[in-house]
């Protein structure tokens, strides 16, 4: 249950050849989380660029904090990114084999140019998110949904110009949970 708690600000900037890695020293057993989270609450800012997050319960968990995630890789986490508030920008990152890649409520993030592959759910939008932009992403092989709107989420999500892993309309509709499914 190891965690990093941030209440001031955090700037984690790796390089292409040497990303900053957030992972347990001793790898978890198959299917178990090796560590808990980077918890960011009411912080001035949080920026993760070229970082790698592996085998966490909730890799990045942010509340009421300006958050930027760019060119990062999230792999094998229960939840890769979980947040409320913001502003939040997630771009050019890769989410592979997570339970839920991105989960948020009461936030209006920009989620652009990312790759989502083999997650149970790619993006889970909960209540109170009025102006979400999820565009220009590649969604491949989600076990449950590429995008899931919570039953209390009233506003639409701008999800134009994504690749859904197929061109078949019925398959795309099956992989998006919205009020037509509720």
C-alpha positions as CSV (number, residue, x, y, z in Angstrom):
1,X,0.0,0.0,0.0
2,X,2.9,2.4,-0.7
3,X,1.8,5.9,-1.8
4,X,3.2,9.3,-2.7
5,X,1.1,12.1,-1.3
6,X,1.4,15.5,-3.0
7,X,-0.2,18.7,-1.5
8,X,2.2,21.4,-3.0
9,X,3.1,20.5,-6.6
10,X,4.9,17.8,-8.5
11,X,6.8,18.0,-11.8
12,X,8.0,14.6,-13.1
13,X,9.7,15.0,-16.4
14,X,11.6,12.0,-17.8
15,X,13.2,11.7,-21.2
16,X,12.4,9.5,-24.2
17,X,15.3,7.2,-23.4
18,X,14.9,7.4,-19.6
19,X,11.3,7.8,-18.5
20,X,10.6,8.2,-14.8
21,X,9.2,4.9,-13.5
22,X,6.6,4.6,-10.8
23,X,6.5,0.9,-9.8
24,X,7.0,-1.4,-6.9
25,X,10.6,-2.4,-6.1
26,X,9.4,-6.0,-5.9
27,X,7.0,-6.8,-8.7
28,X,3.4,-7.8,-7.6
29,X,2.2,-11.3,-8.1
30,X,0.0,-11.7,-11.2
31,X,-3.2,-9.8,-10.8
32,X,-2.2,-8.0,-7.6
33,X,-1.3,-4.3,-7.2
34,X,2.3,-3.8,-6.3
35,X,1.7,-0.3,-4.8
36,X,-1.2,2.1,-4.1
37,X,-1.0,5.5,-5.8
38,X,0.4,9.0,-6.4
39,X,-2.3,10.9,-4.5
40,X,-2.6,14.6,-5.4
41,X,-5.0,16.8,-3.4
42,X,-5.6,20.5,-3.6
43,X,-2.2,21.0,-5.1
44,X,-0.9,23.9,-7.1
45,X,-0.1,21.7,-10.1
46,X,0.9,18.2,-11.2
47,X,2.8,17.5,-14.4
48,X,3.9,14.1,-15.6
49,X,5.8,13.9,-18.8
50,X,7.5,10.8,-20.2
51,X,6.7,8.7,-17.1
52,X,5.8,5.1,-16.7
53,X,3.3,3.8,-14.1
54,X,3.1,0.0,-13.6
55,X,0.9,-2.3,-11.4
56,X,-0.7,0.3,-9.1
57,X,-4.2,0.2,-7.5
58,X,-4.7,3.8,-8.8
59,X,-1.5,5.1,-10.4
60,X,-2.4,8.8,-10.5
61,X,-5.3,9.9,-8.2
62,X,-5.9,13.7,-8.3
63,X,-8.5,16.0,-6.6
64,X,-9.0,19.7,-7.5
65,X,-5.5,20.1,-9.0
66,X,-4.4,21.3,-12.5
67,X,-3.0,18.1,-14.0
68,X,-1.0,17.5,-17.2
69,X,-0.1,14.0,-18.4
70,X,1.9,13.8,-21.6
71,X,3.8,11.0,-23.3
72,X,3.3,8.7,-20.4
73,X,2.7,4.9,-20.3
74,X,0.2,3.3,-17.8
75,X,0.4,-0.5,-17.7
76,X,-1.3,-3.1,-15.6
77,X,-2.9,-0.7,-13.1
78,X,-6.4,-1.2,-11.5
79,X,-7.1,2.4,-12.4
80,X,-4.5,4.3,-14.4
81,X,-5.8,7.9,-13.9
82,X,-8.5,8.9,-11.5
83,X,-9.4,12.6,-10.9
84,X,-11.9,15.3,-10.2
85,X,-11.6,19.0,-10.8
86,X,-8.8,20.4,-12.9
87,X,-8.1,21.6,-15.5
88,X,-6.8,18.3,-16.9
89,X,-5.0,17.6,-20.1
90,X,-4.0,14.0,-21.1
91,X,-2.2,13.7,-24.4
92,X,0.0,11.4,-26.4
93,X,0.0,8.8,-23.7
94,X,-0.4,5.0,-23.8
95,X,-2.8,3.0,-21.6
96,X,-2.3,-0.8,-21.8
97,X,-4.0,-3.6,-19.9
98,X,-5.4,-1.5,-17.1
99,X,-8.8,-2.2,-15.3
100,X,-10.0,1.3,-16.1
101,X,-7.6,3.6,-18.0
102,X,-9.1,7.1,-17.2
103,X,-11.9,7.6,-14.7
104,X,-13.2,11.0,-13.6
105,X,-16.2,13.0,-12.3
106,X,-16.9,16.8,-11.9
107,X,-14.2,17.5,-14.4
108,X,-13.9,18.7,-18.0
109,X,-10.6,17.2,-19.3
110,X,-9.1,17.2,-22.7
111,X,-8.1,13.6,-23.6
112,X,-6.4,13.8,-27.0
113,X,-4.1,11.7,-29.2
114,X,-3.7,8.8,-26.8
115,X,-3.6,5.0,-27.3
116,X,-5.9,2.8,-25.3
117,X,-5.3,-1.0,-25.7
118,X,-6.5,-4.0,-23.9
119,X,-8.1,-2.1,-20.9
120,X,-11.3,-3.3,-19.4
121,X,-12.7,0.3,-19.8
122,X,-10.9,3.0,-21.7
123,X,-12.6,6.2,-20.4
124,X,-15.2,6.2,-17.6
125,X,-17.0,9.5,-17.3
126,X,-19.0,9.9,-14.0
127,X,-21.4,12.6,-13.1
128,X,-20.9,16.4,-13.3
129,X,-18.6,16.5,-16.3
130,X,-20.2,19.0,-18.6
131,X,-17.6,19.7,-21.3
132,X,-15.4,16.6,-21.7
133,X,-13.3,16.3,-24.9
134,X,-12.1,12.8,-25.8
135,X,-10.9,13.1,-29.4
136,X,-8.2,11.9,-31.7
137,X,-7.5,8.7,-29.6
138,X,-7.1,5.1,-30.7
139,X,-9.2,2.6,-28.8
140,X,-8.3,-1.1,-29.4
141,X,-9.6,-4.3,-27.7
142,X,-11.4,-2.9,-24.6
143,X,-12.8,-5.9,-22.7
144,X,-16.0,-3.9,-21.6
145,X,-16.2,-0.4,-23.1
146,X,-14.0,2.1,-24.9
147,X,-16.1,4.9,-23.3
148,X,-18.6,4.5,-20.5
149,X,-20.8,7.2,-19.3
150,X,-22.0,6.8,-15.7
151,X,-25.8,6.5,-15.3
152,X,-25.8,10.0,-13.5
153,X,-23.7,11.7,-16.2
154,X,-26.2,14.0,-18.0
155,X,-23.9,15.9,-20.4
156,X,-22.6,14.6,-23.7
157,X,-19.0,13.9,-24.3
158,X,-17.3,15.3,-27.4
159,X,-15.9,12.0,-28.7
160,X,-15.4,12.8,-32.4
161,X,-12.5,11.7,-34.6
162,X,-11.4,8.7,-32.5
163,X,-10.5,5.3,-34.0
164,X,-12.7,2.6,-32.3
165,X,-10.7,-0.4,-33.5
166,X,-13.3,-1.2,-36.1
167,X,-15.5,0.5,-38.7
168,X,-18.5,-1.6,-37.9
169,X,-21.2,0.6,-36.5
170,X,-22.8,-2.1,-34.3
171,X,-19.5,-3.0,-32.8
172,X,-18.7,0.7,-32.0
173,X,-22.1,1.1,-30.4
174,X,-21.5,-2.0,-28.3
175,X,-18.2,-0.5,-27.0
176,X,-19.8,2.8,-25.9
177,X,-22.0,2.8,-22.9
178,X,-24.3,5.8,-22.9
179,X,-27.9,6.8,-22.0
180,X,-29.2,4.6,-24.9
181,X,-27.9,1.6,-22.9
182,X,-29.1,2.7,-19.5
